């Protein structure tokens, strides 16, 4: 897996502007991405999961179906 650290940093910065944090963990070609909300997070600012998976696919360099995406409030 070849993560584009610059693209990932830009995505983190974009999310942080709306008080969200992004954590990425990879294991054997599978990637777990957690987005958590801070107290001032804009609930309407997160794009739908399919769109976010496409953005993450570009930044992480893995197929979209290899990305487990966890949004705020999900376990």
PDB file of N, CA, C and O in Angstrom:
ATOM      1  N   UNK A   1       0.852  -1.177   0.000  1.00  0.00           N
ATOM      2  CA  UNK A   1       0.000   0.000   0.000  1.00  0.00           C
ATOM      3  C   UNK A   1       0.894   1.235   0.000  1.00  0.00           C
ATOM      4  O   UNK A   1       1.871   1.319   0.744  1.00  0.00           O
ATOM      5  N   UNK A   2       0.535   2.182  -0.849  1.00  0.00           N
ATOM      6  CA  UNK A   2       1.327   3.413  -0.910  1.00  0.00           C
ATOM      7  C   UNK A   2       0.439   4.605  -0.569  1.00  0.00           C
ATOM      8  O   UNK A   2      -0.254   5.147  -1.430  1.00  0.00           O
ATOM      9  N   UNK A   3       0.472   4.998   0.685  1.00  0.00           N
ATOM     10  CA  UNK A   3      -0.347   6.114   1.148  1.00  0.00           C
ATOM     11  C   UNK A   3       0.263   7.420   0.677  1.00  0.00           C
ATOM     12  O   UNK A   3       1.456   7.664   0.860  1.00  0.00           O
ATOM     13  N   UNK A   4      -0.553   8.246   0.076  1.00  0.00           N
ATOM     14  CA  UNK A   4      -0.134   9.578  -0.330  1.00  0.00           C
ATOM     15  C   UNK A   4      -0.259  10.472   0.907  1.00  0.00           C
ATOM     16  O   UNK A   4      -1.329  11.013   1.186  1.00  0.00           O
ATOM     17  N   UNK A   5       0.833  10.617   1.638  1.00  0.00           N
ATOM     18  CA  UNK A   5       0.812  11.355   2.914  1.00  0.00           C
ATOM     19  C   UNK A   5       0.381  12.801   2.723  1.00  0.00           C
ATOM     20  O   UNK A   5      -0.262  13.374   3.602  1.00  0.00           O
ATOM     21  N   UNK A   6       0.722  13.392   1.599  1.00  0.00           N
ATOM     22  CA  UNK A   6       0.317  14.772   1.333  1.00  0.00           C
ATOM     23  C   UNK A   6      -1.197  14.864   1.177  1.00  0.00           C
ATOM     24  O   UNK A   6      -1.824  15.765   1.736  1.00  0.00           O
ATOM     25  N   UNK A   7      -1.788  13.942   0.423  1.00  0.00           N
ATOM     26  CA  UNK A   7      -3.241  13.937   0.239  1.00  0.00           C
ATOM     27  C   UNK A   7      -3.947  13.639   1.557  1.00  0.00           C
ATOM     28  O   UNK A   7      -4.990  14.221   1.854  1.00  0.00           O
ATOM     29  N   UNK A   8      -3.374  12.730   2.346  1.00  0.00           N
ATOM     30  CA  UNK A   8      -3.956  12.390   3.634  1.00  0.00           C
ATOM     31  C   UNK A   8      -3.880  13.583   4.586  1.00  0.00           C
ATOM     32  O   UNK A   8      -4.834  13.850   5.317  1.00  0.00           O
ATOM     33  N   UNK A   9      -2.773  14.290   4.584  1.00  0.00           N
ATOM     34  CA  UNK A   9      -2.624  15.485   5.430  1.00  0.00           C
ATOM     35  C   UNK A   9      -3.632  16.561   5.014  1.00  0.00           C
ATOM     36  O   UNK A   9      -4.201  17.241   5.868  1.00  0.00           O
ATOM     37  N   UNK A  10      -3.850  16.715   3.726  1.00  0.00           N
ATOM     38  CA  UNK A  10      -4.814  17.702   3.237  1.00  0.00           C
ATOM     39  C   UNK A  10      -6.232  17.314   3.666  1.00  0.00           C
ATOM     40  O   UNK A  10      -7.020  18.172   4.063  1.00  0.00           O
ATOM     41  N   UNK A  11      -6.550  16.028   3.586  1.00  0.00           N
ATOM     42  CA  UNK A  11      -7.863  15.558   4.013  1.00  0.00           C
ATOM     43  C   UNK A  11      -8.048  15.775   5.511  1.00  0.00           C
ATOM     44  O   UNK A  11      -9.113  16.204   5.954  1.00  0.00           O
ATOM     45  N   UNK A  12      -7.009  15.477   6.289  1.00  0.00           N
ATOM     46  CA  UNK A  12      -7.074  15.718   7.738  1.00  0.00           C
ATOM     47  C   UNK A  12      -7.321  17.196   8.037  1.00  0.00           C
ATOM     48  O   UNK A  12      -8.112  17.536   8.916  1.00  0.00           O
ATOM     49  N   UNK A  13      -6.651  18.050   7.313  1.00  0.00           N
ATOM     50  CA  UNK A  13      -6.795  19.489   7.503  1.00  0.00           C
ATOM     51  C   UNK A  13      -8.208  19.945   7.154  1.00  0.00           C
ATOM     52  O   UNK A  13      -8.795  20.759   7.866  1.00  0.00           O
ATOM     53  N   UNK A  14      -8.745  19.429   6.072  1.00  0.00           N
ATOM     54  CA  UNK A  14     -10.103  19.776   5.656  1.00  0.00           C
ATOM     55  C   UNK A  14     -11.112  19.341   6.712  1.00  0.00           C
ATOM     56  O   UNK A  14     -12.015  20.099   7.065  1.00  0.00           O
ATOM     57  N   UNK A  15     -10.957  18.120   7.214  1.00  0.00           N
ATOM     58  CA  UNK A  15     -11.869  17.616   8.242  1.00  0.00           C
ATOM     59  C   UNK A  15     -11.716  18.404   9.547  1.00  0.00           C
ATOM     60  O   UNK A  15     -12.703  18.681  10.229  1.00  0.00           O
ATOM     61  N   UNK A  16     -10.487  18.761   9.887  1.00  0.00           N
ATOM     62  CA  UNK A  16     -10.231  19.491  11.129  1.00  0.00           C
ATOM     63  C   UNK A  16     -10.928  20.852  11.127  1.00  0.00           C
ATOM     64  O   UNK A  16     -11.320  21.355  12.180  1.00  0.00           O
ATOM     65  N   UNK A  17     -11.080  21.438   9.951  1.00  0.00           N
ATOM     66  CA  UNK A  17     -11.757  22.738   9.864  1.00  0.00           C
ATOM     67  C   UNK A  17     -13.198  22.652  10.364  1.00  0.00           C
ATOM     68  O   UNK A  17     -13.769  23.649  10.805  1.00  0.00           O
ATOM     69  N   UNK A  18     -13.782  21.456  10.293  1.00  0.00           N
ATOM     70  CA  UNK A  18     -15.148  21.232  10.788  1.00  0.00           C
ATOM     71  C   UNK A  18     -15.140  20.448  12.094  1.00  0.00           C
ATOM     72  O   UNK A  18     -16.168  19.902  12.494  1.00  0.00           O
ATOM     73  N   UNK A  19     -13.981  20.388  12.769  1.00  0.00           N
ATOM     74  CA  UNK A  19     -13.786  19.724  14.058  1.00  0.00           C
ATOM     75  C   UNK A  19     -13.943  18.200  13.999  1.00  0.00           C
ATOM     76  O   UNK A  19     -14.542  17.585  14.881  1.00  0.00           O
ATOM     77  N   UNK A  20     -13.384  17.606  12.928  1.00  0.00           N
ATOM     78  CA  UNK A  20     -13.326  16.152  12.813  1.00  0.00           C
ATOM     79  C   UNK A  20     -11.866  15.716  12.799  1.00  0.00           C
ATOM     80  O   UNK A  20     -10.989  16.447  12.340  1.00  0.00           O
ATOM     81  N   UNK A  21     -11.623  14.509  13.312  1.00  0.00           N
ATOM     82  CA  UNK A  21     -10.280  13.939  13.287  1.00  0.00           C
ATOM     83  C   UNK A  21     -10.340  12.635  12.482  1.00  0.00           C
ATOM     84  O   UNK A  21     -11.363  11.951  12.450  1.00  0.00           O
ATOM     85  N   UNK A  22      -9.220  12.314  11.836  1.00  0.00           N
ATOM     86  CA  UNK A  22      -9.123  11.141  10.978  1.00  0.00           C
ATOM     87  C   UNK A  22      -8.002  10.247  11.485  1.00  0.00           C
ATOM     88  O   UNK A  22      -6.873  10.702  11.674  1.00  0.00           O
ATOM     89  N   UNK A  23      -8.317   8.972  11.705  1.00  0.00           N
ATOM     90  CA  UNK A  23      -7.303   7.989  12.107  1.00  0.00           C
ATOM     91  C   UNK A  23      -7.304   6.860  11.087  1.00  0.00           C
ATOM     92  O   UNK A  23      -8.361   6.402  10.654  1.00  0.00           O
ATOM     93  N   UNK A  24      -6.104   6.416  10.707  1.00  0.00           N
ATOM     94  CA  UNK A  24      -5.953   5.365   9.703  1.00  0.00           C
ATOM     95  C   UNK A  24      -5.093   4.245  10.285  1.00  0.00           C
ATOM     96  O   UNK A  24      -4.025   4.496  10.843  1.00  0.00           O
ATOM     97  N   UNK A  25      -5.573   3.006  10.147  1.00  0.00           N
ATOM     98  CA  UNK A  25      -4.808   1.831  10.564  1.00  0.00           C
ATOM     99  C   UNK A  25      -4.893   0.807   9.440  1.00  0.00           C
ATOM    100  O   UNK A  25      -5.976   0.540   8.920  1.00  0.00           O
ATOM    101  N   UNK A  26      -3.751   0.232   9.065  1.00  0.00           N
ATOM    102  CA  UNK A  26      -3.781  -0.767   8.001  1.00  0.00           C
ATOM    103  C   UNK A  26      -3.243  -2.098   8.505  1.00  0.00           C
ATOM    104  O   UNK A  26      -2.375  -2.156   9.376  1.00  0.00           O
ATOM    105  N   UNK A  27      -3.791  -3.172   7.924  1.00  0.00           N
ATOM    106  CA  UNK A  27      -3.389  -4.518   8.290  1.00  0.00           C
ATOM    107  C   UNK A  27      -3.677  -5.454   7.127  1.00  0.00           C
ATOM    108  O   UNK A  27      -4.833  -5.652   6.755  1.00  0.00           O
ATOM    109  N   UNK A  28      -2.631  -6.026   6.556  1.00  0.00           N
ATOM    110  CA  UNK A  28      -2.770  -7.016   5.481  1.00  0.00           C
ATOM    111  C   UNK A  28      -3.654  -6.548   4.326  1.00  0.00           C
ATOM    112  O   UNK A  28      -4.524  -7.291   3.873  1.00  0.00           O
ATOM    113  N   UNK A  29      -3.441  -5.338   3.854  1.00  0.00           N
ATOM    114  CA  UNK A  29      -4.178  -4.844   2.708  1.00  0.00           C
ATOM    115  C   UNK A  29      -5.552  -4.285   3.025  1.00  0.00           C
ATOM    116  O   UNK A  29      -6.224  -3.766   2.134  1.00  0.00           O
ATOM    117  N   UNK A  30      -5.978  -4.380   4.260  1.00  0.00           N
ATOM    118  CA  UNK A  30      -7.245  -3.804   4.691  1.00  0.00           C
ATOM    119  C   UNK A  30      -6.934  -2.527   5.479  1.00  0.00           C
ATOM    120  O   UNK A  30      -5.958  -2.471   6.226  1.00  0.00           O
ATOM    121  N   UNK A  31      -7.752  -1.533   5.306  1.00  0.00           N
ATOM    122  CA  UNK A  31      -7.536  -0.252   5.971  1.00  0.00           C
ATOM    123  C   UNK A  31      -8.782   0.120   6.763  1.00  0.00           C
ATOM    124  O   UNK A  31      -9.900   0.078   6.250  1.00  0.00           O
ATOM    125  N   UNK A  32      -8.568   0.481   8.015  1.00  0.00           N
ATOM    126  CA  UNK A  32      -9.664   0.949   8.873  1.00  0.00           C
ATOM    127  C   UNK A  32      -9.478   2.448   9.061  1.00  0.00           C
ATOM    128  O   UNK A  32      -8.442   2.903   9.544  1.00  0.00           O
ATOM    129  N   UNK A  33     -10.491   3.200   8.675  1.00  0.00           N
ATOM    130  CA  UNK A  33     -10.456   4.647   8.786  1.00  0.00           C
ATOM    131  C   UNK A  33     -11.571   5.071   9.739  1.00  0.00           C
ATOM    132  O   UNK A  33     -12.743   4.771   9.514  1.00  0.00           O
ATOM    133  N   UNK A  34     -11.193   5.761  10.792  1.00  0.00           N
ATOM    134  CA  UNK A  34     -12.164   6.276  11.755  1.00  0.00           C
ATOM    135  C   UNK A  34     -12.177   7.791  11.696  1.00  0.00           C
ATOM    136  O   UNK A  34     -11.134   8.444  11.745  1.00  0.00           O
ATOM    137  N   UNK A  35     -13.365   8.328  11.592  1.00  0.00           N
ATOM    138  CA  UNK A  35     -13.541   9.768  11.656  1.00  0.00           C
ATOM    139  C   UNK A  35     -14.329  10.040  12.926  1.00  0.00           C
ATOM    140  O   UNK A  35     -15.432   9.526  13.111  1.00  0.00           O
ATOM    141  N   UNK A  36     -13.752  10.846  13.789  1.00  0.00           N
ATOM    142  CA  UNK A  36     -14.407  11.190  15.052  1.00  0.00           C
ATOM    143  C   UNK A  36     -14.718  12.678  15.070  1.00  0.00           C
ATOM    144  O   UNK A  36     -14.045  13.484  14.427  1.00  0.00           O
ATOM    145  N   UNK A  37     -15.752  13.018  15.820  1.00  0.00           N
ATOM    146  CA  UNK A  37     -16.217  14.398  15.872  1.00  0.00           C
ATOM    147  C   UNK A  37     -15.825  15.049  17.185  1.00  0.00           C
ATOM    148  O   UNK A  37     -15.930  14.439  18.249  1.00  0.00           O
ATOM    149  N   UNK A  38     -15.375  16.282  17.102  1.00  0.00           N
ATOM    150  CA  UNK A  38     -15.116  17.090  18.283  1.00  0.00           C
ATOM    151  C   UNK A  38     -16.407  17.772  18.709  1.00  0.00           C
ATOM    152  O   UNK A  38     -17.434  17.626  18.046  1.00  0.00           O
ATOM    153  N   UNK A  39     -16.364  18.511  19.805  1.00  0.00           N
ATOM    154  CA  UNK A  39     -17.575  19.136  20.339  1.00  0.00           C
ATOM    155  C   UNK A  39     -18.198  20.185  19.411  1.00  0.00           C
ATOM    156  O   UNK A  39     -19.396  20.453  19.507  1.00  0.00           O
ATOM    157  N   UNK A  40     -17.418  20.769  18.531  1.00  0.00           N
ATOM    158  CA  UNK A  40     -17.946  21.806  17.634  1.00  0.00           C
ATOM    159  C   UNK A  40     -18.140  21.294  16.206  1.00  0.00           C
ATOM    160  O   UNK A  40     -18.263  22.089  15.275  1.00  0.00           O
ATOM    161  N   UNK A  41     -18.170  19.974  16.031  1.00  0.00           N
ATOM    162  CA  UNK A  41     -18.272  19.388  14.695  1.00  0.00           C
ATOM    163  C   UNK A  41     -19.580  19.767  14.005  1.00  0.00           C
ATOM    164  O   UNK A  41     -20.637  19.826  14.632  1.00  0.00           O
ATOM    165  N   UNK A  42     -19.486  20.013  12.743  1.00  0.00           N
ATOM    166  CA  UNK A  42     -20.636  20.330  11.898  1.00  0.00           C
ATOM    167  C   UNK A  42     -21.239  19.008  11.413  1.00  0.00           C
ATOM    168  O   UNK A  42     -20.655  18.327  10.570  1.00  0.00           O
ATOM    169  N   UNK A  43     -22.405  18.651  11.947  1.00  0.00           N
ATOM    170  CA  UNK A  43     -23.014  17.357  11.624  1.00  0.00           C
ATOM    171  C   UNK A  43     -23.329  17.201  10.145  1.00  0.00           C
ATOM    172  O   UNK A  43     -23.289  16.085   9.627  1.00  0.00           O
ATOM    173  N   UNK A  44     -23.638  18.275   9.459  1.00  0.00           N
ATOM    174  CA  UNK A  44     -23.999  18.211   8.052  1.00  0.00           C
ATOM    175  C   UNK A  44     -22.806  18.330   7.105  1.00  0.00           C
ATOM    176  O   UNK A  44     -22.980  18.340   5.886  1.00  0.00           O
ATOM    177  N   UNK A  45     -21.606  18.421   7.656  1.00  0.00           N
ATOM    178  CA  UNK A  45     -20.435  18.685   6.826  1.00  0.00           C
ATOM    179  C   UNK A  45     -19.755  17.430   6.278  1.00  0.00           C
ATOM    180  O   UNK A  45     -18.982  17.522   5.324  1.00  0.00           O
ATOM    181  N   UNK A  46     -20.026  16.268   6.858  1.00  0.00           N
ATOM    182  CA  UNK A  46     -19.422  15.042   6.324  1.00  0.00           C
ATOM    183  C   UNK A  46     -20.161  14.613   5.069  1.00  0.00           C
ATOM    184  O   UNK A  46     -21.392  14.592   5.032  1.00  0.00           O
ATOM    185  N   UNK A  47     -19.400  14.275   4.048  1.00  0.00           N
ATOM    186  CA  UNK A  47     -20.014  13.779   2.812  1.00  0.00           C
ATOM    187  C   UNK A  47     -20.512  12.351   3.055  1.00  0.00           C
ATOM    188  O   UNK A  47     -20.075  11.704   4.007  1.00  0.00           O
ATOM    189  N   UNK A  48     -21.408  11.856   2.219  1.00  0.00           N
ATOM    190  CA  UNK A  48     -21.859  10.471   2.358  1.00  0.00           C
ATOM    191  C   UNK A  48     -20.681   9.498   2.260  1.00  0.00           C
ATOM    192  O   UNK A  48     -19.683   9.771   1.594  1.00  0.00           O
ATOM    193  N   UNK A  49     -20.822   8.372   2.932  1.00  0.00           N
ATOM    194  CA  UNK A  49     -19.731   7.395   2.991  1.00  0.00           C
ATOM    195  C   UNK A  49     -19.201   6.970   1.615  1.00  0.00           C
ATOM    196  O   UNK A  49     -17.984   6.878   1.454  1.00  0.00           O
ATOM    197  N   UNK A  50     -20.058   6.707   0.615  1.00  0.00           N
ATOM    198  CA  UNK A  50     -19.501   6.308  -0.687  1.00  0.00           C
ATOM    199  C   UNK A  50     -18.566   7.358  -1.283  1.00  0.00           C
ATOM    200  O   UNK A  50     -17.548   7.019  -1.885  1.00  0.00           O
ATOM    201  N   UNK A  51     -18.911   8.615  -1.115  1.00  0.00           N
ATOM    202  CA  UNK A  51     -18.053   9.686  -1.616  1.00  0.00           C
ATOM    203  C   UNK A  51     -16.744   9.748  -0.825  1.00  0.00           C
ATOM    204  O   UNK A  51     -15.671   9.912  -1.407  1.00  0.00           O
ATOM    205  N   UNK A  52     -16.834   9.615   0.504  1.00  0.00           N
ATOM    206  CA  UNK A  52     -15.628   9.637   1.336  1.00  0.00           C
ATOM    207  C   UNK A  52     -14.724   8.460   0.997  1.00  0.00           C
ATOM    208  O   UNK A  52     -13.502   8.609   0.971  1.00  0.00           O
ATOM    209  N   UNK A  53     -15.314   7.280   0.734  1.00  0.00           N
ATOM    210  CA  UNK A  53     -14.508   6.118   0.350  1.00  0.00           C
ATOM    211  C   UNK A  53     -13.724   6.397  -0.929  1.00  0.00           C
ATOM    212  O   UNK A  53     -12.573   5.980  -1.055  1.00  0.00           O
ATOM    213  N   UNK A  54     -14.343   7.101  -1.878  1.00  0.00           N
ATOM    214  CA  UNK A  54     -13.649   7.460  -3.119  1.00  0.00           C
ATOM    215  C   UNK A  54     -12.475   8.382  -2.859  1.00  0.00           C
ATOM    216  O   UNK A  54     -11.409   8.221  -3.453  1.00  0.00           O
ATOM    217  N   UNK A  55     -12.664   9.346  -1.974  1.00  0.00           N
ATOM    218  CA  UNK A  55     -11.581  10.272  -1.607  1.00  0.00           C
ATOM    219  C   UNK A  55     -10.458   9.491  -0.921  1.00  0.00           C
ATOM    220  O   UNK A  55      -9.280   9.689  -1.218  1.00  0.00           O
ATOM    221  N   UNK A  56     -10.837   8.605  -0.004  1.00  0.00           N
ATOM    222  CA  UNK A  56      -9.841   7.813   0.721  1.00  0.00           C
ATOM    223  C   UNK A  56      -9.094   6.859  -0.212  1.00  0.00           C
ATOM    224  O   UNK A  56      -7.896   6.631  -0.044  1.00  0.00           O
ATOM    225  N   UNK A  57      -9.801   6.306  -1.189  1.00  0.00           N
ATOM    226  CA  UNK A  57      -9.178   5.425  -2.179  1.00  0.00           C
ATOM    227  C   UNK A  57      -8.021   6.144  -2.877  1.00  0.00           C
ATOM    228  O   UNK A  57      -6.947   5.574  -3.066  1.00  0.00           O
ATOM    229  N   UNK A  58      -8.254   7.386  -3.249  1.00  0.00           N
ATOM    230  CA  UNK A  58      -7.208   8.167  -3.917  1.00  0.00           C
ATOM    231  C   UNK A  58      -6.021   8.435  -2.985  1.00  0.00           C
ATOM    232  O   UNK A  58      -4.868   8.313  -3.398  1.00  0.00           O
ATOM    233  N   UNK A  59      -6.297   8.792  -1.754  1.00  0.00           N
ATOM    234  CA  UNK A  59      -5.229   9.148  -0.813  1.00  0.00           C
ATOM    235  C   UNK A  59      -4.471   7.924  -0.311  1.00  0.00           C
ATOM    236  O   UNK A  59      -3.262   7.989  -0.091  1.00  0.00           O
ATOM    237  N   UNK A  60      -5.180   6.802  -0.126  1.00  0.00           N
ATOM    238  CA  UNK A  60      -4.548   5.626   0.464  1.00  0.00           C
ATOM    239  C   UNK A  60      -3.975   4.668  -0.563  1.00  0.00           C
ATOM    240  O   UNK A  60      -3.099   3.866  -0.238  1.00  0.00           O
ATOM    241  N   UNK A  61      -4.451   4.738  -1.785  1.00  0.00           N
ATOM    242  CA  UNK A  61      -3.941   3.853  -2.824  1.00  0.00           C
ATOM    243  C   UNK A  61      -4.401   2.411  -2.660  1.00  0.00           C
ATOM    244  O   UNK A  61      -3.698   1.490  -3.075  1.00  0.00           O
ATOM    245  N   UNK A  62      -5.565   2.202  -2.063  1.00  0.00           N
ATOM    246  CA  UNK A  62      -6.135   0.856  -1.921  1.00  0.00           C
ATOM    247  C   UNK A  62      -7.537   0.870  -2.534  1.00  0.00           C
ATOM    248  O   UNK A  62      -8.160   1.926  -2.645  1.00  0.00           O
ATOM    249  N   UNK A  63      -8.025  -0.300  -2.929  1.00  0.00           N
ATOM    250  CA  UNK A  63      -9.386  -0.351  -3.475  1.00  0.00           C
ATOM    251  C   UNK A  63     -10.410   0.104  -2.439  1.00  0.00           C
ATOM    252  O   UNK A  63     -10.218  -0.082  -1.237  1.00  0.00           O
ATOM    253  N   UNK A  64     -11.486   0.694  -2.915  1.00  0.00           N
ATOM    254  CA  UNK A  64     -12.524   1.177  -2.007  1.00  0.00           C
ATOM    255  C   UNK A  64     -13.083   0.070  -1.128  1.00  0.00           C
ATOM    256  O   UNK A  64     -13.427   0.305   0.030  1.00  0.00           O
ATOM    257  N   UNK A  65     -13.176  -1.156  -1.685  1.00  0.00           N
ATOM    258  CA  UNK A  65     -13.741  -2.254  -0.893  1.00  0.00           C
ATOM    259  C   UNK A  65     -12.782  -2.772   0.174  1.00  0.00           C
ATOM    260  O   UNK A  65     -13.152  -3.630   0.975  1.00  0.00           O
ATOM    261  N   UNK A  66     -11.551  -2.257   0.189  1.00  0.00           N
ATOM    262  CA  UNK A  66     -10.588  -2.628   1.235  1.00  0.00           C
ATOM    263  C   UNK A  66     -10.609  -1.622   2.390  1.00  0.00           C
ATOM    264  O   UNK A  66      -9.842  -1.749   3.344  1.00  0.00           O
ATOM    265  N   UNK A  67     -11.486  -0.630   2.296  1.00  0.00           N
ATOM    266  CA  UNK A  67     -11.557   0.426   3.306  1.00  0.00           C
ATOM    267  C   UNK A  67     -12.787   0.214   4.189  1.00  0.00           C
ATOM    268  O   UNK A  67     -13.917   0.204   3.702  1.00  0.00           O
ATOM    269  N   UNK A  68     -12.554   0.046   5.481  1.00  0.00           N
ATOM    270  CA  UNK A  68     -13.628   0.044   6.454  1.00  0.00           C
ATOM    271  C   UNK A  68     -13.708   1.453   7.005  1.00  0.00           C
ATOM    272  O   UNK A  68     -12.758   1.950   7.609  1.00  0.00           O
ATOM    273  N   UNK A  69     -14.830   2.082   6.797  1.00  0.00           N
ATOM    274  CA  UNK A  69     -14.996   3.479   7.167  1.00  0.00           C
ATOM    275  C   UNK A  69     -15.963   3.594   8.331  1.00  0.00           C
ATOM    276  O   UNK A  69     -17.112   3.162   8.246  1.00  0.00           O
ATOM    277  N   UNK A  70     -15.484   4.182   9.420  1.00  0.00           N
ATOM    278  CA  UNK A  70     -16.278   4.360  10.631  1.00  0.00           C
ATOM    279  C   UNK A  70     -16.549   5.856  10.807  1.00  0.00           C
ATOM    280  O   UNK A  70     -15.622   6.658  10.921  1.00  0.00           O
ATOM    281  N   UNK A  71     -17.825   6.211  10.826  1.00  0.00           N
ATOM    282  CA  UNK A  71     -18.223   7.598  11.033  1.00  0.00           C
ATOM    283  C   UNK A  71     -18.567   7.834  12.502  1.00  0.00           C
ATOM    284  O   UNK A  71     -18.787   6.881  13.249  1.00  0.00           O
ATOM    285  N   UNK A  72     -18.612   9.094  12.914  1.00  0.00           N
ATOM    286  CA  UNK A  72     -18.948   9.396  14.310  1.00  0.00           C
ATOM    287  C   UNK A  72     -20.263   8.712  14.738  1.00  0.00           C
ATOM    288  O   UNK A  72     -21.249   8.705  14.000  1.00  0.00           O
ATOM    289  N   UNK A  73     -20.242   8.149  15.936  1.00  0.00           N
ATOM    290  CA  UNK A  73     -21.413   7.481  16.471  1.00  0.00           C
ATOM    291  C   UNK A  73     -21.532   6.022  16.089  1.00  0.00           C
ATOM    292  O   UNK A  73     -22.407   5.321  16.597  1.00  0.00           O
ATOM    293  N   UNK A  74     -20.667   5.550  15.202  1.00  0.00           N
ATOM    294  CA  UNK A  74     -20.660   4.141  14.816  1.00  0.00           C
ATOM    295  C   UNK A  74     -19.560   3.421  15.598  1.00  0.00           C
ATOM    296  O   UNK A  74     -18.537   4.013  15.941  1.00  0.00           O
ATOM    297  N   UNK A  75     -19.785   2.153  15.869  1.00  0.00           N
ATOM    298  CA  UNK A  75     -18.754   1.373  16.565  1.00  0.00           C
ATOM    299  C   UNK A  75     -17.967   0.510  15.642  1.00  0.00           C
ATOM    300  O   UNK A  75     -17.065  -0.203  16.082  1.00  0.00           O
TER     301      UNK A  75
END
